Every structure is written in structure tokens, then in C-alpha cells.
Amino acid sequence: MTAINARPAADARAAIVDDLLARGAVAVIRMKSADQAMRVIEACQAGGVSAVEITVTTPGALELIEQVAGAMADDVLVGVGSVLDAGTARRSVDAGARYVVSPVFQAEVVEEAHRLGVPALPGAFTPTEIIRAHQAGADVVKVFPAEVLGIAFIKGVLAPMPFLRLMPTGGVTPDNVGDWVRAGAVGVGVGSALLDPALIAAGDFAGLTARARRFADGVADARRGLAGAPR
């Protein structure tokens, strides 16, 4: 990337990050089939969770990303998850992924995502891993698995490093999503607590939409409270 076009590319990437964080909650899609995943994504979007991370462990993941990017581009911001190498990042972005999420920090994945003009959200578990991911250019750091660390961990890490943008994934529920936001999370990743296997098995997509609404409302309510808090 030349110096001439580096700034516009960085600006475009920043705009995707802003869009992603504005949506608040990211549904982590790990399904047994692409058809099932599409129904789930539609239900989540109807409930206000309109950012999705389609994991590469989903059968036909690249085709699903392409389908969502084409058919739902106006409503859903689609990214790829569980990326462990640069090649997978490249193929996923070629299919239409707008951001790249990893369960761990791999510098090559961050570099490739940025070369392709999209944000990178690597996973990290310790404060040292988090700061190294940030220093390598991570647009947001996915704190994973967050249920092991707890809500207080987010607040504790941000106390000495308030410039970090942290997105906990794991352990975020409809009942505590606001607590994660109030602790300083810029967004949350949600898996089975949103994508209830029992609801999906029963074909209860209305129930899934209702659950998504609880997450979306929880994030919005917490953010309104923070905006109105005395400084």
C-alpha cells in the first residue's frame, strides 16, 4: 500500500469499526448448516442484533458470507470468525466479510486484514496479550473467553489503559450485557446465550428474535446511562 492511498484505506477501515461498534452486539454464528445459519441471522437482525460473525467452522462458511453480504448488505454487517491464518482471512474478505475476528492474536491475520482494508479483531486473554494485539494494530481486541475472566476484568484492564477498545465474548447474557458495557466494553460478542440451541432446534425463530431484542436493548440502555452520567 503506497503512502498516497494508505490514508483513505485507513479511513474506510475506521468507518467499518464505527459501524460495528454502533451496532453494539455481534452474534457469533456457529451452525451445522448454511440454511440454518441464514434463518438465525434473519431472526437476530429482526431483533436488533445486526452484526454477525460467521465462523469458518460453519459448513459452507464462505458461501454463507457471500450470501449474506449480497442479500442483506443493507441490514447486516457481516464478518468472519475463528480465523487463524492470513489465507483464511483473505478468502473470507474476498467472499464479502467486512471484518476479521480471531480467537487468538496472530500478527499475520491483523496484517492481512489491514492489507485488504478491513478491521481486525484478534482474541486475547491476558493484559499482556491485549496490549500486544493493540500495538500490532488491532482495531478492537476480542477478550476471549470472557466468562473465565468476568466483568471486573474489563474495568480492571481499562483503568491503566483506557485507550483500549475491548469486546468481551463468552459469558455475555441478556441479564448482564449492560454490566459489560458499563464496565467499559465497546461492544460484546454473543454466542449460545443469544443463539439458544433449544430455540433453534425447535424452529422458534420468534423466540430468537425476542432474545436478540433483549441484547440490543441492554446495550442501548447501558450506553444511554453512561452518556447521561455526571463527568
C-alpha positions in Angstrom: 0.0 0.0 0.0 1.5 3.3 -1.0 1.6 6.5 1.1 -0.9 8.0 -1.4 -3.7 5.5 -0.7 -2.9 4.5 2.8 -4.9 7.2 4.5 -8.1 6.6 2.5 -7.8 2.9 3.3 -7.4 3.6 7.0 -10.3 5.9 6.9 -12.5 3.3 5.3 -11.5 0.7 7.9 -12.2 3.1 10.7 -15.7 3.7 9.2 -16.4 0.0 9.4 -15.2 -0.1 13.0 -17.5 2.8 13.9 -20.4 1.0 12.2 -19.6 -2.3 14.0 -19.4 -0.6 17.4 -22.5 1.4 16.8 -24.4 -1.9 16.4 -23.2 -2.9 19.8 -23.7 -6.7 19.8 -22.1 -9.2 17.4 -23.8 -12.6 17.0 -21.3 -15.4 16.7 -22.7 -17.7 14.1 -21.5 -21.3 14.5 -24.2 -23.5 12.9 -24.4 -27.0 11.4 -25.6 -25.8 8.1 -25.7 -22.6 6.0 -29.5 -22.8 5.6 -30.0 -22.9 9.3 -27.5 -20.1 9.8 -29.4 -17.9 7.4 -32.6 -18.3 9.3 -30.8 -17.5 12.5 -29.2 -14.4 11.1 -32.5 -13.1 9.8 -34.1 -13.6 13.3 -31.2 -11.8 15.0 -31.4 -8.9 12.6 -35.1 -8.6 13.2 -34.4 -8.3 16.9 -31.8 -5.6 16.5 -28.6 -7.6 16.5 -27.4 -6.7 13.0 -23.7 -7.5 13.2 -22.8 -11.2 12.7 -19.5 -13.1 12.9 -19.8 -16.2 10.7 -17.2 -18.7 12.0 -15.2 -20.6 9.5 -16.2 -23.8 11.4 -19.7 -23.4 9.9 -20.1 -25.7 6.9 -20.1 -23.7 3.8 -18.9 -20.6 5.7 -17.5 -18.7 2.7 -20.6 -19.3 0.6 -22.8 -18.1 3.6 -20.7 -15.0 3.9 -21.1 -14.3 0.2 -24.9 -14.9 0.5 -25.3 -12.6 3.5 -23.0 -9.9 2.0 -25.1 -9.9 -1.2 -28.7 -10.4 0.1 -28.5 -8.5 3.4 -25.8 -5.9 2.8 -28.2 -3.0 3.7 -29.2 -4.6 7.0 -26.4 -6.8 8.3 -22.7 -6.1 8.8 -21.1 -9.5 8.2 -17.7 -10.6 9.4 -15.8 -13.8 9.7 -14.7 -15.5 12.9 -12.4 -18.2 14.1 -9.7 -17.1 11.7 -6.2 -18.5 12.4 -4.2 -17.6 9.3 -3.8 -15.0 6.6 -5.1 -17.2 3.8 -8.4 -17.8 5.5 -8.7 -14.0 6.2 -8.1 -13.3 2.5 -10.6 -15.9 1.2 -13.2 -14.6 3.7 -12.8 -11.0 2.7 -12.9 -12.0 -1.0 -16.3 -13.6 -0.2 -17.6 -10.4 1.4 -16.5 -10.3 5.1 -16.3 -6.7 6.3 -14.1 -7.6 9.4 -12.0 -10.4 10.6 -12.2 -12.0 14.1 -9.8 -14.4 15.7 -10.0 -16.4 18.9 -6.2 -15.6 19.4 -3.7 -13.0 18.4 -1.9 -13.8 15.2 0.1 -10.9 13.8 -0.2 -12.2 10.2 -4.0 -12.1 10.4 -4.1 -8.5 11.6 -1.6 -7.5 8.9 -3.6 -9.3 6.1 -6.9 -7.8 7.2 -5.4 -4.4 7.1 -3.8 -5.0 3.7 -7.3 -5.9 2.5 -8.8 -2.8 4.0 -10.9 -4.3 6.8 -10.7 -4.2 10.6 -9.0 -7.0 12.6 -10.4 -8.1 16.0 -7.9 -10.6 17.4 -8.6 -12.5 20.6 -6.6 -12.1 23.8 -6.8 -13.3 27.3 -4.3 -11.5 29.5 -3.4 -7.8 29.8 -0.1 -8.5 28.1 -1.8 -10.3 25.1 -4.3 -7.4 24.9 -1.6 -4.7 24.7 0.5 -6.6 22.2 -2.5 -7.1 20.0 -3.3 -3.4 20.3 0.3 -2.4 19.5 0.2 -4.7 16.4 -2.7 -2.6 15.1 -5.8 -4.4 16.3 -8.9 -2.2 15.7 -10.7 -3.9 18.6 -9.4 -6.6 20.9 -11.8 -9.5 21.5 -11.4 -10.6 25.1 -11.9 -14.3 25.0 -13.1 -16.4 26.7 -14.5 -13.6 28.8 -16.6 -15.8 31.0 -13.4 -17.1 32.7 -12.3 -13.5 33.4 -15.5 -11.8 34.4 -16.9 -8.3 34.1 -14.5 -6.8 36.6 -11.6 -7.8 34.4 -12.7 -5.3 31.7 -12.8 -2.5 34.2 -9.5 -3.5 35.7 -7.6 -3.6 32.4 -9.1 -0.3 31.3 -8.1 1.5 34.5 -4.4 1.8 33.5 -5.1 1.5 29.7 -8.3 3.5 29.0 -7.3 3.8 25.3 -8.0 0.1 24.6 -11.2 -1.0 22.8 -12.3 -4.3 24.3 -15.1 -6.6 23.1 -15.8 -9.4 25.6 -17.0 -12.7 24.0 -18.2 -15.5 26.2 -20.3 -15.1 29.3 -22.4 -12.2 28.0 -26.1 -12.8 28.7 -29.3 -10.8 28.3 -29.2 -10.2 32.0 -25.6 -8.9 32.3 -24.9 -7.3 28.9 -25.4 -3.9 30.3 -22.9 -4.6 33.1 -20.2 -5.4 30.5 -20.9 -2.1 28.7 -20.9 -0.1 31.9 -17.5 -1.8 32.8 -16.1 -0.2 29.6 -16.7 -2.8 26.8 -17.1 -1.0 23.4 -19.3 -3.9 22.2 -20.0 -7.6 23.0 -19.8 -10.8 21.2 -22.6 -13.3 21.9 -22.9 -16.9 21.1 -25.2 -19.5 22.7 -26.7 -17.1 25.2 -28.3 -15.5 22.2 -28.4 -18.4 19.8 -30.2 -20.7 22.2 -29.8 -24.3 20.8 -33.2 -25.3 22.1 -34.9 -22.4 20.3 -33.1 -23.2 17.1 -33.8 -26.9 17.3 -37.5 -26.1 17.8 -37.5 -23.7 14.9 -38.6 -20.9 17.3 -37.2 -18.0 15.4 -39.6 -15.6 17.0 -38.2 -16.6 20.4 -34.7 -15.9 19.0 -35.7 -12.5 17.8 -37.1 -11.7 21.2 -33.8 -12.8 22.8 -31.9 -10.6 20.3 -34.1 -7.7 21.3 -33.1 -8.1 24.9 -29.4 -7.9 24.0 -29.9 -4.9 21.7 -32.0 -3.1 24.3 -29.5 -3.9 27.1 -26.6 -2.4 25.2 -28.6 0.7 24.2 -29.9 1.3 27.8 -26.4 1.0 29.3 -25.0 3.4 26.7 -27.7 5.9 27.4 -27.0 5.6 31.1 -23.3 6.3 30.5 -24.0 9.2 28.3 -26.1 10.8 31.0 -23.7 10.1 33.8 -22.1 13.1 35.5 -18.5 13.7 34.5 
